[in-house]
Amino acid sequence: MPAGGAIAIWHRMTQHSPLDDPRIAAHAWARFKRLMRWMFGVTLLVVLGFMALIYSRGEPVSIHFYIATALGVGFATMLMSVLMGLVFLSSGTGHDESVAELDGAQPSDEPGDGRNR
């Protein structure tokens, strides 16, 4: 496919995104960062809770077990937080609605699963 054809398809797929406006983008990213700070605090509480639970069992375990548990739980919780935060950012700003299908269909205002029927 020639390069010009790829650009034409790309232009048909996208519309103006609200995140193109610097004011809206700054507000959205500030909200995302605030959410991430809260989720980092929640992650710390969850990790500390797991560490306390393991310690309260009274079983002798290696320090490596504590480190691996803290890193595993912390990484998994923060990964989930970042991915869900990006979903909220994309949906909350209207960025999702700025992408249309290749067949020329416009985004629908009706609730549903997003499929054209």
N, CA, C and O atoms as CSV, one atom per row, in Angstrom:
chain,resi,resn,atom,element,x,y,z
A,1,MET,N,N,0.858,-1.160,0.000
A,1,MET,CA,C,0.000,0.000,0.000
A,1,MET,C,C,0.911,1.231,0.000
A,1,MET,O,O,1.853,1.300,0.789
A,2,PRO,N,N,0.647,2.175,-0.852
A,2,PRO,CA,C,1.465,3.378,-0.872
A,2,PRO,C,C,1.276,4.181,0.412
A,2,PRO,O,O,0.253,4.081,1.090
A,3,ALA,N,N,2.284,4.971,0.718
A,3,ALA,CA,C,2.262,5.749,1.957
A,3,ALA,C,C,1.071,6.706,1.989
A,3,ALA,O,O,0.485,6.911,3.052
A,4,GLY,N,N,0.706,7.284,0.873
A,4,GLY,CA,C,-0.433,8.198,0.824
A,4,GLY,C,C,-1.736,7.506,1.173
A,4,GLY,O,O,-2.612,8.099,1.803
A,5,GLY,N,N,-1.866,6.240,0.760
A,5,GLY,CA,C,-3.078,5.476,1.074
A,5,GLY,C,C,-3.195,5.201,2.561
A,5,GLY,O,O,-4.289,5.238,3.123
A,6,ALA,N,N,-2.065,4.924,3.197
A,6,ALA,CA,C,-2.083,4.672,4.635
A,6,ALA,C,C,-2.485,5.927,5.389
A,6,ALA,O,O,-3.216,5.845,6.375
A,7,ILE,N,N,-2.024,7.078,4.946
A,7,ILE,CA,C,-2.385,8.329,5.606
A,7,ILE,C,C,-3.864,8.617,5.423
A,7,ILE,O,O,-4.522,9.092,6.348
A,8,ALA,N,N,-4.395,8.333,4.238
A,8,ALA,CA,C,-5.815,8.566,3.992
A,8,ALA,C,C,-6.666,7.681,4.898
A,8,ALA,O,O,-7.673,8.143,5.434
A,9,ILE,N,N,-6.284,6.426,5.078
A,9,ILE,CA,C,-7.033,5.529,5.962
A,9,ILE,C,C,-6.951,6.033,7.394
A,9,ILE,O,O,-7.950,6.014,8.113
A,10,TRP,N,N,-5.783,6.482,7.816
A,10,TRP,CA,C,-5.618,6.977,9.165
A,10,TRP,C,C,-6.519,8.183,9.407
A,10,TRP,O,O,-7.135,8.286,10.468
A,11,HIS,N,N,-6.606,9.085,8.456
A,11,HIS,CA,C,-7.463,10.259,8.614
A,11,HIS,C,C,-8.934,9.878,8.671
A,11,HIS,O,O,-9.716,10.543,9.351
A,12,ARG,N,N,-9.325,8.816,7.964
A,12,ARG,CA,C,-10.725,8.380,8.022
A,12,ARG,C,C,-11.039,7.744,9.361
A,12,ARG,O,O,-12.187,7.791,9.804
A,13,MET,N,N,-10.046,7.146,10.022
A,13,MET,CA,C,-10.275,6.452,11.281
A,13,MET,C,C,-10.409,7.402,12.455
A,13,MET,O,O,-11.078,7.073,13.434
A,14,THR,N,N,-9.799,8.557,12.386
A,14,THR,CA,C,-9.774,9.436,13.539
A,14,THR,C,C,-10.542,10.717,13.278
A,14,THR,O,O,-10.680,11.175,12.144
A,15,GLN,N,N,-11.027,11.268,14.355
A,15,GLN,CA,C,-11.660,12.573,14.342
A,15,GLN,C,C,-10.893,13.427,15.340
A,15,GLN,O,O,-9.936,12.958,15.956
A,16,HIS,N,N,-11.303,14.658,15.499
A,16,HIS,CA,C,-10.662,15.532,16.472
A,16,HIS,C,C,-10.869,14.968,17.871
A,16,HIS,O,O,-12.001,14.701,18.273
A,17,SER,N,N,-9.790,14.786,18.608
A,17,SER,CA,C,-9.863,14.276,19.973
A,17,SER,C,C,-9.912,15.442,20.950
A,17,SER,O,O,-9.200,16.427,20.758
A,18,PRO,N,N,-10.729,15.358,21.990
A,18,PRO,CA,C,-10.727,16.411,23.004
A,18,PRO,C,C,-9.365,16.583,23.678
A,18,PRO,O,O,-9.057,17.660,24.188
A,19,LEU,N,N,-8.549,15.525,23.682
A,19,LEU,CA,C,-7.227,15.634,24.294
A,19,LEU,C,C,-6.263,16.462,23.454
A,19,LEU,O,O,-5.154,16.752,23.903
A,20,ASP,N,N,-6.662,16.849,22.239
A,20,ASP,CA,C,-5.838,17.743,21.430
A,20,ASP,C,C,-5.839,19.163,22.002
A,20,ASP,O,O,-4.916,19.935,21.745
A,21,ASP,N,N,-6.862,19.504,22.765
A,21,ASP,CA,C,-6.943,20.816,23.411
A,21,ASP,C,C,-6.032,20.795,24.647
A,21,ASP,O,O,-6.261,19.991,25.550
A,22,PRO,N,N,-5.013,21.652,24.712
A,22,PRO,CA,C,-4.065,21.615,25.837
A,22,PRO,C,C,-4.721,21.814,27.207
A,22,PRO,O,O,-4.269,21.240,28.198
A,23,ARG,N,N,-5.773,22.616,27.267
A,23,ARG,CA,C,-6.451,22.859,28.544
A,23,ARG,C,C,-7.137,21.589,29.046
A,23,ARG,O,O,-7.031,21.240,30.221
A,24,ILE,N,N,-7.835,20.908,28.150
A,24,ILE,CA,C,-8.519,19.659,28.519
A,24,ILE,C,C,-7.498,18.578,28.852
A,24,ILE,O,O,-7.678,17.827,29.810
A,25,ALA,N,N,-6.432,18.497,28.068
A,25,ALA,CA,C,-5.402,17.492,28.314
A,25,ALA,C,C,-4.722,17.722,29.664
A,25,ALA,O,O,-4.469,16.767,30.399
A,26,ALA,N,N,-4.426,18.977,29.995
A,26,ALA,CA,C,-3.784,19.274,31.276
A,26,ALA,C,C,-4.690,18.869,32.439
A,26,ALA,O,O,-4.225,18.305,33.429
A,27,HIS,N,N,-5.986,19.162,32.310
A,27,HIS,CA,C,-6.937,18.777,33.363
A,27,HIS,C,C,-7.019,17.255,33.492
A,27,HIS,O,O,-7.026,16.724,34.602
A,28,ALA,N,N,-7.082,16.556,32.355
A,28,ALA,CA,C,-7.208,15.095,32.375
A,28,ALA,C,C,-5.965,14.446,32.984
A,28,ALA,O,O,-6.079,13.526,33.795
A,29,TRP,N,N,-4.786,14.919,32.598
A,29,TRP,CA,C,-3.553,14.329,33.137
A,29,TRP,C,C,-3.384,14.659,34.616
A,29,TRP,O,O,-2.846,13.844,35.365
A,30,ALA,N,N,-3.828,15.829,35.049
A,30,ALA,CA,C,-3.770,16.164,36.477
A,30,ALA,C,C,-4.681,15.222,37.269
A,30,ALA,O,O,-4.316,14.760,38.350
A,31,ARG,N,N,-5.852,14.946,36.730
A,31,ARG,CA,C,-6.772,14.010,37.373
A,31,ARG,C,C,-6.180,12.606,37.422
A,31,ARG,O,O,-6.311,11.908,38.428
A,32,PHE,N,N,-5.527,12.191,36.333
A,32,PHE,CA,C,-4.882,10.874,36.281
A,32,PHE,C,C,-3.778,10.786,37.328
A,32,PHE,O,O,-3.674,9.785,38.037
A,33,LYS,N,N,-2.954,11.828,37.431
A,33,LYS,CA,C,-1.862,11.815,38.412
A,33,LYS,C,C,-2.399,11.779,39.839
A,33,LYS,O,O,-1.832,11.102,40.697
A,34,ARG,N,N,-3.489,12.505,40.101
A,34,ARG,CA,C,-4.101,12.483,41.429
A,34,ARG,C,C,-4.610,11.074,41.748
A,34,ARG,O,O,-4.440,10.588,42.867
A,35,LEU,N,N,-5.231,10.425,40.769
A,35,LEU,CA,C,-5.706,9.060,40.956
A,35,LEU,C,C,-4.541,8.110,41.233
A,35,LEU,O,O,-4.655,7.217,42.073
A,36,MET,N,N,-3.431,8.296,40.537
A,36,MET,CA,C,-2.266,7.431,40.737
A,36,MET,C,C,-1.651,7.631,42.123
A,36,MET,O,O,-1.174,6.671,42.728
A,37,ARG,N,N,-1.658,8.855,42.629
A,37,ARG,CA,C,-1.152,9.079,43.992
A,37,ARG,C,C,-2.026,8.351,45.012
A,37,ARG,O,O,-1.510,7.724,45.937
A,38,TRP,N,N,-3.350,8.432,44.845
A,38,TRP,CA,C,-4.249,7.706,45.735
A,38,TRP,C,C,-4.021,6.196,45.647
A,38,TRP,O,O,-3.981,5.500,46.661
A,39,MET,N,N,-3.876,5.712,44.427
A,39,MET,CA,C,-3.703,4.269,44.255
A,39,MET,C,C,-2.346,3.791,44.775
A,39,MET,O,O,-2.224,2.648,45.217
A,40,PHE,N,N,-1.332,4.646,44.727
A,40,PHE,CA,C,-0.051,4.278,45.317
A,40,PHE,C,C,-0.211,4.102,46.829
A,40,PHE,O,O,0.347,3.173,47.413
A,41,GLY,N,N,-0.971,4.993,47.456
A,41,GLY,CA,C,-1.238,4.859,48.887
A,41,GLY,C,C,-2.012,3.591,49.204
A,41,GLY,O,O,-1.699,2.895,50.171
A,42,VAL,N,N,-3.021,3.286,48.397
A,42,VAL,CA,C,-3.784,2.050,48.588
A,42,VAL,C,C,-2.880,0.831,48.398
A,42,VAL,O,O,-2.981,-0.145,49.140
A,43,THR,N,N,-2.000,0.895,47.402
A,43,THR,CA,C,-1.070,-0.214,47.158
A,43,THR,C,C,-0.164,-0.422,48.358
A,43,THR,O,O,0.070,-1.562,48.762
A,44,LEU,N,N,0.349,0.652,48.935
A,44,LEU,CA,C,1.199,0.518,50.126
A,44,LEU,C,C,0.435,-0.145,51.268
A,44,LEU,O,O,0.979,-1.002,51.965
A,45,LEU,N,N,-0.823,0.249,51.461
A,45,LEU,CA,C,-1.626,-0.368,52.513
A,45,LEU,C,C,-1.854,-1.854,52.251
A,45,LEU,O,O,-1.793,-2.664,53.176
A,46,VAL,N,N,-2.113,-2.211,51.008
A,46,VAL,CA,C,-2.333,-3.620,50.657
A,46,VAL,C,C,-1.055,-4.427,50.881
A,46,VAL,O,O,-1.104,-5.524,51.437
A,47,VAL,N,N,0.083,-3.891,50.453
A,47,VAL,CA,C,1.361,-4.595,50.637
A,47,VAL,C,C,1.661,-4.754,52.120
A,47,VAL,O,O,2.052,-5.835,52.559
A,48,LEU,N,N,1.481,-3.691,52.895
A,48,LEU,CA,C,1.720,-3.792,54.343
A,48,LEU,C,C,0.769,-4.791,54.991
A,48,LEU,O,O,1.161,-5.509,55.911
A,49,GLY,N,N,-0.474,-4.846,54.525
A,49,GLY,CA,C,-1.421,-5.826,55.039
A,49,GLY,C,C,-0.986,-7.254,54.756
A,49,GLY,O,O,-1.100,-8.126,55.618
A,50,PHE,N,N,-0.490,-7.493,53.551
A,50,PHE,CA,C,-0.005,-8.833,53.220
A,50,PHE,C,C,1.231,-9.187,54.039
A,50,PHE,O,O,1.380,-10.326,54.480
A,51,MET,N,N,2.109,-8.222,54.240
A,51,MET,CA,C,3.307,-8.482,55.050
A,51,MET,C,C,2.908,-8.815,56.487
A,51,MET,O,O,3.464,-9.735,57.089
A,52,ALA,N,N,1.943,-8.069,57.040
A,52,ALA,CA,C,1.476,-8.341,58.400
A,52,ALA,C,C,0.813,-9.712,58.484
A,52,ALA,O,O,0.996,-10.434,59.464
A,53,LEU,N,N,0.052,-10.069,57.466
A,53,LEU,CA,C,-0.600,-11.380,57.447
A,53,LEU,C,C,0.427,-12.505,57.428
A,53,LEU,O,O,0.294,-13.485,58.162
A,54,ILE,N,N,1.439,-12.367,56.598
A,54,ILE,CA,C,2.483,-13.408,56.523
A,54,ILE,C,C,3.235,-13.493,57.850
A,54,ILE,O,O,3.513,-14.588,58.339
A,55,TYR,N,N,3.564,-12.344,58.431
A,55,TYR,CA,C,4.310,-12.323,59.687
A,55,TYR,C,C,3.489,-12.908,60.831
A,55,TYR,O,O,4.029,-13.586,61.704
A,56,SER,N,N,2.160,-12.640,60.825
A,56,SER,CA,C,1.305,-13.103,61.923
A,56,SER,C,C,1.115,-14.617,61.927
A,56,SER,O,O,0.723,-15.183,62.947
A,57,ARG,N,N,1.383,-15.272,60.818
A,57,ARG,CA,C,1.242,-16.724,60.753
A,57,ARG,C,C,2.292,-17.434,61.605
A,57,ARG,O,O,2.107,-18.590,61.984
A,58,GLY,N,N,3.385,-16.748,61.902
A,58,GLY,CA,C,4.394,-17.330,62.783
A,58,GLY,C,C,5.332,-18.320,62.119
A,58,GLY,O,O,6.230,-18.847,62.776
A,59,GLU,N,N,5.151,-18.582,60.847
A,59,GLU,CA,C,6.037,-19.509,60.145
A,59,GLU,C,C,7.360,-18.818,59.838
A,59,GLU,O,O,7.365,-17.658,59.423
A,60,PRO,N,N,8.465,-19.499,60.032
A,60,PRO,CA,C,9.754,-18.889,59.680
A,60,PRO,C,C,9.938,-18.891,58.149
A,60,PRO,O,O,10.053,-19.944,57.521
A,61,VAL,N,N,9.961,-17.695,57.581
A,61,VAL,CA,C,10.169,-17.569,56.138
A,61,VAL,C,C,11.358,-16.661,55.894
A,61,VAL,O,O,11.724,-15.849,56.744
A,62,SER,N,N,11.945,-16.808,54.744
A,62,SER,CA,C,13.111,-16.026,54.362
A,62,SER,C,C,12.719,-14.576,54.065
A,62,SER,O,O,11.576,-14.293,53.707
A,63,ILE,N,N,13.672,-13.677,54.217
A,63,ILE,CA,C,13.454,-12.270,53.855
A,63,ILE,C,C,13.148,-12.158,52.367
A,63,ILE,O,O,12.454,-11.237,51.936
A,64,HIS,N,N,13.663,-13.089,51.594
A,64,HIS,CA,C,13.417,-13.088,50.145
A,64,HIS,C,C,11.938,-13.325,49.835
A,64,HIS,O,O,11.410,-12.813,48.848
A,65,PHE,N,N,11.285,-14.099,50.682
A,65,PHE,CA,C,9.856,-14.332,50.505
A,65,PHE,C,C,9.072,-13.037,50.705
A,65,PHE,O,O,8.151,-12.734,49.947
A,66,TYR,N,N,9.450,-12.272,51.742
A,66,TYR,CA,C,8.805,-10.981,51.986
A,66,TYR,C,C,9.042,-10.018,50.822
A,66,TYR,O,O,8.122,-9.330,50.379
A,67,ILE,N,N,10.268,-9.975,50.339
A,67,ILE,CA,C,10.605,-9.077,49.225
A,67,ILE,C,C,9.824,-9.459,47.971
A,67,ILE,O,O,9.251,-8.599,47.301
A,68,ALA,N,N,9.806,-10.753,47.661
A,68,ALA,CA,C,9.101,-11.213,46.461
A,68,ALA,C,C,7.599,-10.948,46.571
A,68,ALA,O,O,6.966,-10.540,45.598
A,69,THR,N,N,7.038,-11.178,47.739
A,69,THR,CA,C,5.607,-10.932,47.935
A,69,THR,C,C,5.285,-9.447,47.797
A,69,THR,O,O,4.321,-9.069,47.132
A,70,ALA,N,N,6.103,-8.612,48.432
A,70,ALA,CA,C,5.868,-7.167,48.361
A,70,ALA,C,C,5.984,-6.667,46.925
A,70,ALA,O,O,5.150,-5.881,46.475
A,71,LEU,N,N,7.002,-7.111,46.207
A,71,LEU,CA,C,7.166,-6.676,44.817
A,71,LEU,C,C,6.047,-7.205,43.926
A,71,LEU,O,O,5.529,-6.472,43.084
A,72,GLY,N,N,5.670,-8.468,44.102
A,72,GLY,CA,C,4.619,-9.058,43.275
A,72,GLY,C,C,3.272,-8.400,43.495
A,72,GLY,O,O,2.591,-8.032,42.538
A,73,VAL,N,N,2.886,-8.250,44.753
A,73,VAL,CA,C,1.597,-7.629,45.060
A,73,VAL,C,C,1.620,-6.155,44.659
A,73,VAL,O,O,0.653,-5.649,44.089
A,74,GLY,N,N,2.715,-5.473,44.953
A,74,GLY,CA,C,2.819,-4.055,44.613
A,74,GLY,C,C,2.789,-3.817,43.117
A,74,GLY,O,O,2.087,-2.922,42.645
A,75,PHE,N,N,3.547,-4.614,42.358
A,75,PHE,CA,C,3.577,-4.446,40.907
A,75,PHE,C,C,2.212,-4.746,40.294
A,75,PHE,O,O,1.732,-3.994,39.446
A,76,ALA,N,N,1.587,-5.838,40.718
A,76,ALA,CA,C,0.286,-6.211,40.158
A,76,ALA,C,C,-0.773,-5.151,40.461
A,76,ALA,O,O,-1.577,-4.809,39.594
A,77,THR,N,N,-0.772,-4.638,41.679
A,77,THR,CA,C,-1.764,-3.626,42.054
A,77,THR,C,C,-1.533,-2.315,41.301
A,77,THR,O,O,-2.489,-1.689,40.844
A,78,MET,N,N,-0.275,-1.897,41.168
A,78,MET,CA,C,0.004,-0.652,40.450
A,78,MET,C,C,-0.260,-0.807,38.955
A,78,MET,O,O,-0.742,0.132,38.321
A,79,LEU,N,N,0.043,-1.961,38.381
A,79,LEU,CA,C,-0.256,-2.195,36.968
A,79,LEU,C,C,-1.755,-2.102,36.715
A,79,LEU,O,O,-2.189,-1.465,35.755
A,80,MET,N,N,-2.541,-2.736,37.574
A,80,MET,CA,C,-3.997,-2.651,37.449
A,80,MET,C,C,-4.468,-1.205,37.583
A,80,MET,O,O,-5.352,-0.764,36.849
A,81,SER,N,N,-3.877,-0.477,38.516
A,81,SER,CA,C,-4.268,0.919,38.737
A,81,SER,C,C,-3.961,1.793,37.529
A,81,SER,O,O,-4.789,2.611,37.127
A,82,VAL,N,N,-2.785,1.625,36.952
A,82,VAL,CA,C,-2.399,2.437,35.794
A,82,VAL,C,C,-3.295,2.127,34.596
A,82,VAL,O,O,-3.763,3.040,33.916
A,83,LEU,N,N,-3.530,0.850,34.341
A,83,LEU,CA,C,-4.359,0.488,33.189
A,83,LEU,C,C,-5.793,0.971,33.351
A,83,LEU,O,O,-6.375,1.498,32.403
A,84,MET,N,N,-6.368,0.800,34.531
A,84,MET,CA,C,-7.727,1.286,34.748
A,84,MET,C,C,-7.769,2.814,34.735
A,84,MET,O,O,-8.741,3.402,34.262
A,85,GLY,N,N,-6.731,3.452,35.245
A,85,GLY,CA,C,-6.664,4.905,35.197
A,85,GLY,C,C,-6.641,5.433,33.775
A,85,GLY,O,O,-7.272,6.446,33.471
A,86,LEU,N,N,-5.907,4.742,32.897
A,86,LEU,CA,C,-5.881,5.149,31.490
A,86,LEU,C,C,-7.233,4.936,30.821
A,86,LEU,O,O,-7.627,5.718,29.956
A,87,VAL,N,N,-7.946,3.881,31.216
A,87,VAL,CA,C,-9.300,3.667,30.687
A,87,VAL,C,C,-10.205,4.812,31.128
A,87,VAL,O,O,-10.970,5.342,30.323
A,88,PHE,N,N,-10.122,5.196,32.401
A,88,PHE,CA,C,-10.937,6.303,32.895
A,88,PHE,C,C,-10.564,7.606,32.202
A,88,PHE,O,O,-11.443,8.401,31.868
A,89,LEU,N,N,-9.273,7.837,31.982
A,89,LEU,CA,C,-8.819,9.048,31.304
A,89,LEU,C,C,-9.369,9.103,29.892
A,89,LEU,O,O,-9.894,10.132,29.466
A,90,SER,N,N,-9.253,8.005,29.165
A,90,SER,CA,C,-9.705,7.953,27.779
A,90,SER,C,C,-11.214,8.125,27.675
A,90,SER,O,O,-11.704,8.865,26.822
A,91,SER,N,N,-11.939,7.448,28.533
A,91,SER,CA,C,-13.395,7.519,28.485
A,91,SER,C,C,-13.912,8.858,28.995
A,91,SER,O,O,-14.843,9.426,28.424
A,92,GLY,N,N,-13.310,9.361,30.067
A,92,GLY,CA,C,-13.785,10.589,30.685
A,92,GLY,C,C,-13.576,11.835,29.844
A,92,GLY,O,O,-14.308,12.812,30.001
A,93,THR,N,N,-12.595,11.821,28.955
A,93,THR,CA,C,-12.325,12.997,28.135
A,93,THR,C,C,-13.013,12.939,26.784
A,93,THR,O,O,-12.984,13.923,26.045
A,94,GLY,N,N,-13.629,11.820,26.438
A,94,GLY,CA,C,-14.261,11.687,25.133
A,94,GLY,C,C,-13.303,11.226,24.054
A,94,GLY,O,O,-13.642,11.228,22.870
A,95,HIS,N,N,-12.104,10.831,24.460
A,95,HIS,CA,C,-11.108,10.380,23.487
A,95,HIS,C,C,-11.571,9.096,22.785
A,95,HIS,O,O,-11.283,8.895,21.605
A,96,ASP,N,N,-12.285,8.235,23.507
A,96,ASP,CA,C,-12.776,6.990,22.910
A,96,ASP,C,C,-13.719,7.264,21.751
A,96,ASP,O,O,-13.685,6.561,20.741
A,97,GLU,N,N,-14.556,8.277,21.889
A,97,GLU,CA,C,-15.543,8.574,20.858
A,97,GLU,C,C,-14.923,9.202,19.619
A,97,GLU,O,O,-15.588,9.301,18.587
A,98,SER,N,N,-13.663,9.627,19.696
A,98,SER,CA,C,-13.041,10.288,18.548
A,98,SER,C,C,-12.517,9.294,17.518
A,98,SER,O,O,-12.050,9.700,16.454
A,99,VAL,N,N,-12.587,8.008,17.817
A,99,VAL,CA,C,-12.136,6.986,16.873
A,99,VAL,C,C,-13.367,6.332,16.260
A,99,VAL,O,O,-14.208,5.791,16.977
A,100,ALA,N,N,-13.473,6.380,14.949
A,100,ALA,CA,C,-14.605,5.781,14.242
A,100,ALA,C,C,-14.119,4.547,13.493
A,100,ALA,O,O,-12.918,4.353,13.307
A,101,GLU,N,N,-15.049,3.733,13.073
A,101,GLU,CA,C,-14.691,2.541,12.317
A,101,GLU,C,C,-14.358,2.903,10.880
A,101,GLU,O,O,-14.732,3.974,10.402
A,102,LEU,N,N,-13.654,2.009,10.188
A,102,LEU,CA,C,-13.231,2.253,8.816
A,102,LEU,C,C,-14.393,2.359,7.833
A,102,LEU,O,O,-14.250,2.982,6.782
A,103,ASP,N,N,-15.529,1.769,8.151
A,103,ASP,CA,C,-16.642,1.794,7.207
A,103,ASP,C,C,-17.381,3.129,7.192
A,103,ASP,O,O,-18.388,3.278,6.499
A,104,GLY,N,N,-16.885,4.088,7.948
A,104,GLY,CA,C,-17.472,5.422,7.937
A,104,GLY,C,C,-18.542,5.633,8.976
A,104,GLY,O,O,-19.151,6.702,9.015
A,105,ALA,N,N,-18.796,4.646,9.824
A,105,ALA,CA,C,-19.824,4.793,10.846
A,105,ALA,C,C,-19.369,5.806,11.882
A,105,ALA,O,O,-18.198,5.842,12.260
A,106,GLN,N,N,-20.300,6.620,12.333
A,106,GLN,CA,C,-20.013,7.609,13.360
A,106,GLN,C,C,-20.338,6.999,14.722
A,106,GLN,O,O,-21.187,6.113,14.821
A,107,PRO,N,N,-19.662,7.473,15.772
A,107,PRO,CA,C,-19.964,6.959,17.100
A,107,PRO,C,C,-21.424,7.226,17.460
A,107,PRO,O,O,-21.986,8.264,17.112
A,108,SER,N,N,-22.015,6.280,18.153
A,108,SER,CA,C,-23.419,6.373,18.518
A,108,SER,C,C,-23.580,7.035,19.874
A,108,SER,O,O,-22.728,6.890,20.750
A,109,ASP,N,N,-24.684,7.765,20.046
A,109,ASP,CA,C,-25.004,8.350,21.339
A,109,ASP,C,C,-25.822,7.382,22.193
A,109,ASP,O,O,-26.059,7.637,23.374
A,110,GLU,N,N,-26.250,6.276,21.594
A,110,GLU,CA,C,-27.072,5.325,22.305
A,110,GLU,C,C,-26.196,4.379,23.116
A,110,GLU,O,O,-25.130,3.974,22.653
A,111,PRO,N,N,-26.637,4.020,24.334
A,111,PRO,CA,C,-25.869,3.058,25.132
A,111,PRO,C,C,-25.925,1.691,24.469
A,111,PRO,O,O,-26.889,1.358,23.779
A,112,GLY,N,N,-24.912,0.930,24.680
A,112,GLY,CA,C,-24.875,-0.419,24.116
A,112,GLY,C,C,-23.464,-0.944,24.110
A,112,GLY,O,O,-22.576,-0.401,24.767
A,113,ASP,N,N,-23.271,-2.000,23.364
A,113,ASP,CA,C,-21.959,-2.625,23.331
A,113,ASP,C,C,-21.059,-2.075,22.222
A,113,ASP,O,O,-19.946,-2.569,22.041
A,114,GLY,N,N,-21.511,-1.074,21.483
A,114,GLY,CA,C,-20.679,-0.430,20.475
A,114,GLY,C,C,-20.738,-1.051,19.111
A,114,GLY,O,O,-20.111,-0.542,18.182
A,115,ARG,N,N,-21.474,-2.143,18.950
A,115,ARG,CA,C,-21.569,-2.782,17.631
A,115,ARG,C,C,-22.696,-2.148,16.826
A,115,ARG,O,O,-23.743,-1.801,17.373
A,116,ASN,N,N,-22.475,-2.000,15.535
A,116,ASN,CA,C,-23.534,-1.497,14.649
A,116,ASN,C,C,-24.498,-2.624,14.330
A,116,ASN,O,O,-24.067,-3.729,14.000
A,117,ARG,N,N,-25.772,-2.369,14.420
A,117,ARG,CA,C,-26.767,-3.423,14.148
A,117,ARG,C,C,-27.723,-2.914,13.105
A,117,ARG,O,O,-28.648,-3.627,12.716
